[in-house]
Amino acid sequence: MLYDRFFFVFENDFLFPAVAPAAGASASNKTSFSSAKKNLSYSIANPFPNGIAVDAGYKWNNTLGAEFAIAGDMNPGKPAGTNYDVGFPTTTSSAKDMQKANSQNHQGAGENVLYGDGHVEFVQNPFCGSQRDCIYTRAGGAANNPTPTAGASGLPGKGAATNIPLWGGDSVLLPAYDWF
């Protein structure tokens, strides 16, 4: 018998019946994810900048501020056969046009975003990062003169250079829905 501050714990509480693994069972075929598109619903900021971004102040550590988007609902990308297009709107687009760049998780109404200080916020457009950076695309411009609202020029692509942050406040949340 073990004693915890308030409870007695008996050894029998730790005994489980032995179960033989099924024939052909392995860790690789025992996952609960039948499909990434069906089961993955969040994107995370790319933590792997290049040297230019690091020199421009990019970091991924516990000093990130309240404007840096660390994670959020899945990046909508630009999937074929849908109205979603993360590169379409600009910061001055109408609410209807902005829905095209919002996560599909909430039918284009917005996305939940986790920020560097630990707070989570539901926002109604993706231009909610540092300096109104679009959290789903890479910034435009150059590291010494970034344009946070890149639009189509910063569309994320599987393995593409456009997935690499450009400046210190550049959140690029990956993966995108259209990668799967």
C-alpha positions as CSV (number, residue, x, y, z in Angstrom):
1,M,0.0,0.0,0.0
2,L,1.2,3.5,-0.9
3,Y,0.2,6.6,1.0
4,D,-0.4,9.9,-0.8
5,R,-1.1,13.1,1.2
6,F,-4.9,12.4,1.2
7,F,-5.4,8.9,-0.2
8,F,-4.4,5.3,0.3
9,V,-3.5,3.7,-3.0
10,F,-3.5,-0.1,-3.2
11,E,-1.2,-2.1,-5.5
12,N,-4.2,-3.7,-7.2
13,D,-5.2,-0.3,-8.6
14,F,-2.1,-0.6,-10.8
15,L,-2.8,-4.1,-12.2
16,F,-4.3,-4.4,-15.7
17,P,-5.2,-7.5,-17.6
18,A,-2.6,-8.6,-20.1
19,V,-3.8,-8.1,-23.6
20,A,-1.9,-9.7,-26.5
21,P,-1.5,-7.4,-29.5
22,A,-3.6,-8.4,-32.5
23,A,-1.9,-10.2,-35.4
24,G,0.0,-7.7,-37.6
25,A,-0.5,-4.8,-35.1
26,S,2.3,-2.3,-34.9
27,A,2.6,1.3,-33.7
28,S,2.5,2.6,-37.3
29,N,-1.0,1.1,-38.0
30,K,-2.4,1.9,-34.6
31,T,-3.0,5.6,-35.0
32,S,-6.3,7.4,-34.4
33,F,-5.7,9.6,-37.4
34,S,-7.4,8.1,-40.4
35,S,-6.8,11.2,-42.5
36,A,-4.8,14.4,-41.9
37,K,-7.5,16.4,-43.6
38,K,-10.2,15.0,-41.4
39,N,-8.2,14.9,-38.1
40,L,-5.8,17.8,-38.2
41,S,-7.4,21.1,-37.4
42,Y,-4.7,23.5,-36.3
43,S,-1.6,25.2,-37.7
44,I,1.5,26.3,-35.9
45,A,4.0,29.1,-36.6
46,N,7.0,27.9,-38.5
47,P,9.8,27.8,-35.9
48,F,12.5,27.4,-38.6
49,P,13.5,30.8,-39.9
50,N,16.5,31.4,-42.2
51,G,19.4,33.6,-41.2
52,I,17.9,36.7,-42.8
53,A,14.8,36.4,-40.6
54,V,16.9,35.8,-37.5
55,D,19.0,38.9,-38.3
56,A,15.7,40.7,-38.6
57,G,14.7,39.7,-35.1
58,Y,12.8,36.5,-35.6
59,K,12.8,34.2,-32.6
60,W,10.6,31.4,-31.3
61,N,11.0,31.3,-27.6
62,N,9.4,32.4,-24.3
63,T,9.9,36.1,-25.0
64,L,7.3,36.3,-27.8
65,G,4.9,39.2,-27.3
66,A,1.1,39.5,-27.3
67,E,0.9,40.2,-31.0
68,F,2.9,37.2,-32.3
69,A,0.6,34.3,-33.4
70,I,2.0,31.0,-32.3
71,A,-0.9,28.8,-33.4
72,G,-4.4,28.9,-34.7
73,D,-7.1,27.2,-36.5
74,M,-5.9,25.5,-39.7
75,N,-4.5,27.7,-42.5
76,P,-7.1,27.6,-45.3
77,G,-4.6,27.8,-48.1
78,K,-6.2,27.8,-51.5
79,P,-7.9,24.5,-52.0
80,A,-9.3,23.7,-55.5
81,G,-13.1,23.7,-55.8
82,T,-13.7,26.0,-52.8
83,N,-14.1,29.8,-52.3
84,Y,-11.2,29.8,-49.8
85,D,-8.1,31.7,-50.9
86,V,-5.7,33.0,-48.2
87,G,-4.0,35.2,-50.7
88,F,-7.1,37.0,-52.0
89,P,-8.0,39.7,-49.4
90,T,-6.0,42.7,-48.2
91,T,-6.3,44.5,-44.9
92,T,-9.0,46.8,-46.4
93,S,-11.1,44.0,-47.9
94,S,-14.8,43.7,-47.0
95,A,-15.9,41.2,-44.3
96,K,-17.3,39.0,-47.0
97,D,-14.0,38.9,-48.9
98,M,-12.1,38.4,-45.7
99,Q,-14.0,35.2,-45.1
100,K,-12.2,33.6,-48.0
101,A,-8.9,33.8,-46.0
102,N,-10.3,32.6,-42.7
103,S,-10.0,29.1,-41.5
104,Q,-12.5,26.5,-42.7
105,N,-12.9,25.4,-39.0
106,H,-15.5,28.0,-38.4
107,Q,-17.0,28.1,-42.0
108,G,-15.0,31.3,-42.7
109,A,-16.3,33.3,-39.8
110,G,-12.8,33.6,-38.2
111,E,-10.2,31.7,-36.3
112,N,-9.0,31.0,-32.8
113,V,-5.4,32.3,-32.4
114,L,-2.9,31.5,-29.6
115,Y,-0.5,34.4,-29.1
116,G,3.0,34.7,-27.7
117,D,1.9,35.8,-24.2
118,G,-0.4,32.8,-23.9
119,H,-3.8,34.4,-24.6
120,V,-6.2,33.0,-27.1
121,E,-8.6,35.2,-29.1
122,F,-11.2,34.5,-31.8
123,V,-10.5,37.0,-34.6
124,Q,-12.6,37.6,-37.7
125,N,-9.8,38.0,-40.2
126,P,-6.3,36.6,-40.6
127,F,-4.6,40.1,-40.5
128,C,-4.2,39.7,-36.7
129,G,-0.5,39.2,-36.3
130,S,2.2,41.8,-35.5
131,Q,1.7,45.0,-37.4
132,R,-1.5,43.5,-39.0
133,D,0.6,40.6,-40.4
134,C,-1.5,37.9,-42.2
135,I,-0.8,35.0,-39.9
136,Y,-1.3,32.5,-42.8
137,T,1.2,33.9,-45.3
138,R,4.8,35.1,-45.4
139,A,5.3,38.8,-45.4
140,G,6.1,40.6,-48.6
141,G,9.0,43.1,-49.2
142,A,12.4,42.5,-47.8
143,A,13.7,41.7,-44.3
144,N,14.9,45.3,-43.8
145,N,11.6,46.7,-45.2
146,P,8.8,44.1,-44.8
147,T,5.3,44.5,-46.0
148,P,3.4,42.5,-43.3
149,T,0.3,42.1,-45.5
150,A,1.8,40.0,-48.3
151,G,-1.4,38.6,-49.8
152,A,-0.9,36.2,-52.7
153,S,2.9,36.8,-52.9
154,G,3.3,35.0,-49.7
155,L,1.1,32.0,-50.2
156,P,2.4,28.9,-48.4
157,G,3.4,26.0,-50.4
158,K,4.5,22.5,-49.5
159,G,8.3,22.8,-49.0
160,A,8.3,26.2,-50.6
161,A,10.6,29.1,-49.6
162,T,7.4,31.1,-49.0
163,N,6.9,29.1,-45.7
164,I,10.0,30.7,-44.1
165,P,9.3,33.8,-42.0
166,L,10.8,37.0,-43.3
167,W,11.0,39.3,-40.3
168,G,10.8,39.3,-36.5
169,G,7.0,39.5,-36.4
170,D,6.2,37.3,-39.4
171,S,3.9,34.4,-38.3
172,V,3.5,31.8,-41.0
173,L,1.0,29.2,-39.6
174,L,1.5,25.8,-41.2
175,P,0.3,23.4,-42.6
176,A,-2.3,24.7,-45.0
177,Y,-5.5,22.8,-45.6
178,D,-4.7,22.4,-49.3
179,W,-1.5,20.4,-48.5
180,F,-3.4,17.2,-47.9
